[in-house]
């Protein structure tokens, strides 16, 4: 009894071990079957489905094998005979390391293609490997990920996709190529994205942008140049001249003051007279003149341009200025006059519009003119402003202004006699001029969009008078009635107005 019980207990003690072993075998078989279905090696997960080849056995001599590797990956090569020499055509793409005479390791360094020759002691080719390597996916992925995070912080409202590829040049250097696609809300955001990507790509030449710009990208700029100029000039004085003749002796004195003096604008006007008494003759001329002037200048050029692009507008002309004479031929240089406007708008992501404005309003003016012989060269009165500002659409900003007042006085007198009270007035001449200038330059940008309606043109209501009106009434244009809204209103009413 005791022996039988011992045998039964031993058998029952081995039963759990058999059950565990059988369960393990079943699990191994299931894993093998699953590995077969999923493309995994039996009893292991070392080689995943679709993984690149990591071991190559060369069986025939003189063959050419094609090898594809990712950057920073390696492959083991087993050769049928001993290797004496290894030649790598592009070491910057791949490298070969001999572990022994019949085993080598191929390492991918950069993206590109190369050939690797394995040769024996007799110089015969064992095998030629055509190696093709891809760029570092990890590096490209990391650059794209960093750019996405940066764009999310800097320009969060845009939807920009990034494609980054690492490439190897002939010299073996690795460069990154970045392509930006998707949508940006403004040209300013697209410019920021290009500038940020250029920092990762090593320069703007390595970045390509195919971004689509959403929203209106056209800016219409209205510039107003307004100026009022007032001038006052006065002149008062007496010019005396006399002579004494006796026999062969003639003596004279002259006290003529320079015409115009400080103002230099008066013509030779005045009241003159002369008195002759024996050998004495006295000539006198009274000069008294006052002149007041006022001028008003208004220029409003309007120009439209795409965000980031420059536009230029000019309305005026040129006039010749003599620059020299050679063999009787006069050479000329042409000077511009009129209204000009050049600006570059940039629509910002915050709704502001950046403007680089260069505007000028020039006109011919008698001020500063000179006379050479019988030719008078006019002067040019310039009003210019060049600046960079930021402003919202529809708002007006003064980019330039001027308030100037000039006063000049000049007295001409005969020494000694001109200092005598009251009587010295006969020997003095006084000129006085005062000039006041007020000018302002305003800019107003608008987001412009095309319209299907044709706006009213300046020539729509300009109608020349017919023969009867021109001959009998002396009219140039047909006269219209003025409505409640002014000349642009209806043609009702009894009051006539000439459109000019």
DRENSEVEX-340712 format. One line per field, with one value per residue (C-alpha): residue number from 1; z, x, y. Coordinates in steps of 0.5 Angstrom, whole numbers, padded with zeros to 4 digits, always signed. Last residue first. Layout:
<pts>
k = NUM,...;
w = Z,...;
u = X,...;
v = Y,...;
</pts>
This chain:
<pts>
k = 500,499,498,497,496,495,494,493,492,491,490,489,488,487,486,485,484,483,482,481,480,479,478,477,476,475,474,473,472,471,470,469,468,467,466,465,464,463,462,461,460,459,458,457,456,455,454,453,452,451,450,449,448,447,446,445,444,443,442,441,440,439,438,437,436,435,434,433,432,431,430,429,428,427,426,425,424,423,422,421,420,419,418,417,416,415,414,413,412,411,410,409,408,407,406,405,404,403,402,401,400,399,398,397,396,395,394,393,392,391,390,389,388,387,386,385,384,383,382,381,380,379,378,377,376,375,374,373,372,371,370,369,368,367,366,365,364,363,362,361,360,359,358,357,356,355,354,353,352,351,350,349,348,347,346,345,344,343,342,341,340,339,338,337,336,335,334,333,332,331,330,329,328,327,326,325,324,323,322,321,320,319,318,317,316,315,314,313,312,311,310,309,308,307,306,305,304,303,302,301,300,299,298,297,296,295,294,293,292,291,290,289,288,287,286,285,284,283,282,281,280,279,278,277,276,275,274,273,272,271,270,269,268,267,266,265,264,263,262,261,260,259,258,257,256,255,254,253,252,251,250,249,248,247,246,245,244,243,242,241,240,239,238,237,236,235,234,233,232,231,230,229,228,227,226,225,224,223,222,221,220,219,218,217,216,215,214,213,212,211,210,209,208,207,206,205,204,203,202,201,200,199,198,197,196,195,194,193,192,191,190,189,188,187,186,185,184,183,182,181,180,179,178,177,176,175,174,173,172,171,170,169,168,167,166,165,164,163,162,161,160,159,158,157,156,155,154,153,152,151,150,149,148,147,146,145,144,143,142,141,140,139,138,137,136,135,134,133,132,131,130,129,128,127,126,125,124,123,122,121,120,119,118,117,116,115,114,113,112,111,110,109,108,107,106,105,104,103,102,101,100,99,98,97,96,95,94,93,92,91,90,89,88,87,86,85,84,83,82,81,80,79,78,77,76,75,74,73,72,71,70,69,68,67,66,65,64,63,62,61,60,59,58,57,56,55,54,53,52,51,50,49,48,47,46,45,44,43,42,41,40,39,38,37,36,35,34,33,32,31,30,29,28,27,26,25,24,23,22,21,20,19,18,17,16,15,14,13,12,11,10,9,8,7,6,5,4,3,2,1;
w = -0130,-0130,-0131,-0127,-0128,-0123,-0125,-0122,-0124,-0128,-0122,-0117,-0119,-0119,-0112,-0108,-0108,-0116,-0120,-0127,-0133,-0137,-0144,-0144,-0148,-0147,-0151,-0151,-0158,-0161,-0156,-0155,-0162,-0164,-0159,-0152,-0151,-0146,-0140,-0136,-0137,-0138,-0130,-0131,-0126,-0124,-0128,-0124,-0124,-0118,-0117,-0109,-0106,-0098,-0097,-0095,-0093,-0094,-0092,-0094,-0091,-0093,-0090,-0093,-0091,-0094,-0092,-0096,-0095,-0099,-0097,-0101,-0098,-0101,-0101,-0094,-0091,-0091,-0086,-0081,-0084,-0085,-0092,-0093,-0090,-0094,-0100,-0098,-0099,-0094,-0094,-0090,-0090,-0087,-0088,-0085,-0086,-0083,-0086,-0086,-0087,-0086,-0084,-0083,-0085,-0083,-0088,-0088,-0081,-0081,-0081,-0084,-0088,-0091,-0097,-0097,-0103,-0104,-0110,-0113,-0119,-0122,-0129,-0134,-0137,-0144,-0147,-0144,-0138,-0134,-0127,-0124,-0116,-0115,-0122,-0121,-0125,-0121,-0117,-0113,-0110,-0106,-0104,-0099,-0096,-0093,-0088,-0087,-0080,-0080,-0075,-0080,-0084,-0091,-0094,-0099,-0103,-0106,-0111,-0113,-0118,-0119,-0124,-0126,-0129,-0131,-0138,-0140,-0146,-0150,-0154,-0161,-0163,-0163,-0156,-0151,-0144,-0139,-0142,-0138,-0142,-0139,-0137,-0136,-0131,-0128,-0125,-0122,-0119,-0116,-0112,-0110,-0103,-0102,-0109,-0112,-0113,-0114,-0112,-0113,-0110,-0111,-0108,-0109,-0107,-0108,-0105,-0107,-0105,-0108,-0106,-0110,-0109,-0113,-0114,-0119,-0119,-0124,-0123,-0128,-0126,-0132,-0132,-0128,-0131,-0127,-0128,-0127,-0125,-0123,-0122,-0125,-0127,-0125,-0118,-0116,-0113,-0106,-0102,-0107,-0113,-0117,-0114,-0111,-0116,-0112,-0118,-0118,-0124,-0126,-0133,-0134,-0142,-0140,-0134,-0134,-0127,-0127,-0122,-0120,-0115,-0114,-0109,-0104,-0103,-0104,-0101,-0102,-0099,-0100,-0098,-0100,-0099,-0099,-0100,-0102,-0101,-0102,-0103,-0103,-0106,-0103,-0106,-0102,-0100,-0097,-0097,-0100,-0102,-0100,-0106,-0102,-0104,-0099,-0100,-0104,-0097,-0093,-0089,-0089,-0082,-0082,-0089,-0086,-0081,-0086,-0091,-0086,-0084,-0091,-0092,-0086,-0089,-0095,-0091,-0088,-0090,-0094,-0095,-0098,-0096,-0099,-0095,-0097,-0092,-0094,-0092,-0095,-0099,-0104,-0109,-0105,-0100,-0099,-0093,-0095,-0091,-0093,-0089,-0089,-0087,-0084,-0082,-0076,-0071,-0074,-0069,-0064,-0069,-0074,-0069,-0067,-0075,-0076,-0070,-0073,-0080,-0078,-0073,-0079,-0084,-0079,-0077,-0085,-0086,-0093,-0098,-0100,-0106,-0107,-0113,-0111,-0115,-0114,-0114,-0119,-0121,-0119,-0117,-0110,-0110,-0112,-0108,-0112,-0108,-0113,-0111,-0110,-0106,-0099,-0094,-0089,-0091,-0088,-0091,-0087,-0090,-0089,-0093,-0091,-0084,-0081,-0087,-0087,-0093,-0093,-0096,-0099,-0097,-0099,-0107,-0111,-0106,-0108,-0104,-0105,-0103,-0101,-0100,-0104,-0103,-0100,-0094,-0094,-0087,-0088,-0084,-0083,-0082,-0088,-0091,-0095,-0102,-0105,-0112,-0114,-0119,-0121,-0122,-0118,-0116,-0109,-0105,-0098,-0096,-0089,-0087,-0092,-0090,-0086,-0090,-0084,-0078,-0077,-0069,-0067,-0065,-0065,-0072,-0076,-0077,-0084,-0080,-0082,-0081,-0074,-0072,-0074,-0070,-0064,-0064,-0064,-0059,-0055,-0056,-0054,-0047,-0045,-0046,-0042,-0036,-0037,-0036,-0030,-0027,-0028,-0025,-0018,-0020,-0022,-0016,-0011,-0015,-0014,-0007,-0006,-0009,-0005,+0002,+0000;
u = -0030,-0037,-0040,-0046,-0053,-0059,-0066,-0066,-0066,-0061,-0060,-0055,-0047,-0047,-0049,-0054,-0060,-0059,-0055,-0058,-0053,-0049,-0046,-0039,-0034,-0039,-0039,-0046,-0047,-0042,-0041,-0048,-0050,-0044,-0045,-0042,-0038,-0040,-0037,-0042,-0039,-0031,-0030,-0032,-0038,-0036,-0037,-0041,-0038,-0034,-0027,-0024,-0020,-0018,-0017,-0011,-0011,-0005,-0005,+0000,+0000,+0002,+0001,+0005,+0006,+0010,+0012,+0015,+0018,+0022,+0024,+0027,+0031,+0034,+0027,+0025,+0032,+0028,+0023,+0029,+0036,+0039,+0038,+0043,+0049,+0049,+0044,+0039,+0036,+0032,+0030,+0025,+0024,+0019,+0018,+0012,+0012,+0007,+0009,+0006,+0008,+0005,-0002,-0006,-0013,-0016,-0020,-0016,-0012,-0005,+0002,+0008,+0014,+0016,+0018,+0015,+0016,+0013,+0017,+0017,+0021,+0024,+0023,+0029,+0028,+0031,+0033,+0040,+0040,+0034,+0033,+0027,+0027,+0020,+0017,+0014,+0013,+0010,+0012,+0008,+0012,+0010,+0014,+0010,+0012,+0006,+0004,-0003,-0006,-0011,-0007,-0004,-0001,-0003,+0004,+0003,+0009,+0008,+0010,+0006,+0008,+0005,+0007,+0014,+0020,+0027,+0030,+0037,+0039,+0045,+0045,+0049,+0053,+0060,+0058,+0053,+0051,+0046,+0040,+0033,+0028,+0021,+0018,+0011,+0005,+0002,+0006,+0003,+0008,+0006,+0010,+0008,+0008,+0000,-0003,-0003,-0008,-0007,-0010,-0007,-0010,-0007,-0009,-0005,-0008,-0005,-0005,-0002,-0002,+0002,+0004,+0007,+0010,+0016,+0017,+0022,+0026,+0030,+0034,+0038,+0042,+0046,+0040,+0035,+0032,+0027,+0025,+0019,+0017,+0012,+0013,+0013,+0019,+0016,+0016,+0018,+0025,+0022,+0028,+0030,+0025,+0029,+0035,+0035,+0037,+0041,+0045,+0050,+0052,+0058,+0059,+0065,+0066,+0063,+0058,+0054,+0051,+0047,+0042,+0039,+0034,+0030,+0024,+0022,+0016,+0015,+0011,+0010,+0005,+0004,+0000,+0001,-0004,-0002,-0006,-0003,-0008,-0006,-0011,-0008,-0012,-0010,-0011,-0010,-0017,-0018,-0014,-0007,-0005,+0002,+0006,+0013,+0019,+0025,+0032,+0034,+0031,+0037,+0040,+0034,+0032,+0033,+0029,+0023,+0022,+0023,+0018,+0013,+0014,+0013,+0007,+0004,+0005,+0002,-0005,-0009,-0004,-0007,-0003,+0004,+0011,+0016,+0023,+0029,+0035,+0042,+0047,+0054,+0058,+0061,+0056,+0050,+0046,+0039,+0034,+0027,+0022,+0015,+0011,+0003,+0001,-0006,-0006,-0009,-0004,+0002,+0007,+0005,+0002,+0008,+0013,+0010,+0009,+0016,+0019,+0015,+0018,+0025,+0024,+0021,+0027,+0032,+0028,+0027,+0035,+0035,+0035,+0041,+0042,+0048,+0049,+0054,+0059,+0061,+0068,+0071,+0078,+0084,+0088,+0088,+0080,+0076,+0070,+0067,+0062,+0058,+0054,+0047,+0044,+0042,+0047,+0051,+0049,+0054,+0056,+0059,+0064,+0065,+0070,+0077,+0075,+0070,+0071,+0068,+0065,+0062,+0056,+0053,+0059,+0064,+0062,+0066,+0067,+0073,+0075,+0081,+0084,+0077,+0077,+0072,+0065,+0063,+0058,+0055,+0052,+0048,+0048,+0043,+0045,+0041,+0036,+0039,+0037,+0042,+0042,+0047,+0052,+0055,+0063,+0063,+0056,+0054,+0054,+0050,+0046,+0044,+0040,+0034,+0029,+0023,+0016,+0014,+0018,+0024,+0026,+0019,+0021,+0018,+0017,+0020,+0014,+0010,+0003,+0000,+0007,+0008,+0001,+0002,+0009,+0006,+0000,+0005,+0009,+0003,+0001,+0008,+0008,+0001,+0004,+0010,+0005,+0001,+0007,+0009,+0003,+0002,+0009,+0007,+0001,+0005,+0010,+0003,+0001,+0008,+0008,+0001,+0003,+0009,+0005,+0000;
v = +0246,+0245,+0251,+0253,+0255,+0257,+0255,+0249,+0241,+0237,+0232,+0232,+0232,+0239,+0240,+0235,+0239,+0240,+0245,+0247,+0245,+0250,+0247,+0248,+0254,+0259,+0266,+0267,+0269,+0265,+0259,+0258,+0258,+0254,+0248,+0248,+0242,+0237,+0234,+0230,+0223,+0226,+0225,+0218,+0215,+0208,+0202,+0197,+0190,+0191,+0189,+0189,+0194,+0194,+0202,+0206,+0213,+0218,+0225,+0231,+0237,+0244,+0251,+0257,+0264,+0269,+0276,+0282,+0289,+0294,+0301,+0306,+0312,+0319,+0323,+0320,+0323,+0330,+0327,+0326,+0326,+0319,+0318,+0324,+0321,+0315,+0315,+0309,+0302,+0299,+0291,+0287,+0280,+0276,+0268,+0264,+0256,+0251,+0244,+0237,+0230,+0223,+0225,+0219,+0217,+0211,+0207,+0200,+0201,+0204,+0202,+0207,+0208,+0215,+0219,+0226,+0231,+0238,+0241,+0248,+0248,+0254,+0257,+0258,+0265,+0266,+0273,+0273,+0268,+0269,+0266,+0263,+0261,+0263,+0264,+0257,+0250,+0245,+0239,+0234,+0228,+0222,+0216,+0211,+0205,+0202,+0197,+0195,+0193,+0187,+0184,+0179,+0185,+0187,+0190,+0196,+0198,+0206,+0210,+0217,+0222,+0229,+0234,+0236,+0232,+0236,+0234,+0236,+0240,+0241,+0247,+0247,+0253,+0249,+0246,+0250,+0247,+0245,+0248,+0246,+0242,+0241,+0234,+0232,+0231,+0225,+0219,+0213,+0207,+0201,+0196,+0189,+0186,+0187,+0188,+0195,+0200,+0208,+0214,+0221,+0227,+0234,+0240,+0247,+0254,+0260,+0267,+0274,+0281,+0286,+0293,+0299,+0306,+0308,+0315,+0318,+0324,+0327,+0334,+0338,+0344,+0348,+0353,+0350,+0344,+0340,+0332,+0328,+0320,+0316,+0309,+0302,+0298,+0291,+0289,+0282,+0282,+0282,+0284,+0289,+0290,+0295,+0296,+0304,+0309,+0315,+0318,+0324,+0328,+0332,+0335,+0340,+0342,+0349,+0348,+0342,+0340,+0333,+0330,+0323,+0322,+0315,+0316,+0310,+0305,+0298,+0292,+0285,+0280,+0273,+0267,+0260,+0254,+0247,+0240,+0234,+0228,+0221,+0215,+0208,+0202,+0196,+0189,+0182,+0181,+0174,+0168,+0167,+0160,+0158,+0154,+0156,+0153,+0154,+0152,+0158,+0162,+0160,+0154,+0150,+0151,+0159,+0159,+0156,+0162,+0167,+0163,+0163,+0170,+0172,+0168,+0171,+0178,+0176,+0174,+0169,+0163,+0157,+0150,+0149,+0150,+0146,+0145,+0142,+0141,+0140,+0135,+0136,+0130,+0135,+0132,+0135,+0130,+0131,+0132,+0133,+0137,+0137,+0143,+0144,+0151,+0152,+0160,+0162,+0161,+0165,+0165,+0159,+0154,+0156,+0154,+0148,+0146,+0148,+0144,+0138,+0139,+0139,+0133,+0129,+0131,+0129,+0122,+0121,+0122,+0122,+0116,+0111,+0108,+0103,+0099,+0094,+0091,+0084,+0080,+0084,+0081,+0085,+0078,+0079,+0080,+0086,+0089,+0095,+0100,+0104,+0111,+0114,+0119,+0121,+0121,+0116,+0109,+0104,+0098,+0092,+0087,+0080,+0075,+0078,+0080,+0086,+0090,+0097,+0100,+0107,+0110,+0117,+0122,+0116,+0117,+0112,+0107,+0102,+0096,+0092,+0085,+0081,+0074,+0069,+0068,+0075,+0076,+0083,+0086,+0092,+0099,+0105,+0112,+0114,+0109,+0103,+0101,+0095,+0093,+0087,+0087,+0080,+0079,+0072,+0069,+0067,+0074,+0074,+0080,+0082,+0088,+0088,+0093,+0092,+0091,+0087,+0087,+0083,+0082,+0079,+0072,+0065,+0064,+0071,+0076,+0076,+0077,+0071,+0067,+0070,+0069,+0061,+0062,+0065,+0060,+0054,+0057,+0058,+0051,+0049,+0053,+0050,+0043,+0045,+0047,+0041,+0037,+0040,+0040,+0032,+0031,+0031,+0027,+0021,+0022,+0022,+0015,+0012,+0014,+0011,+0004,+0003,+0005,+0000;
</pts>
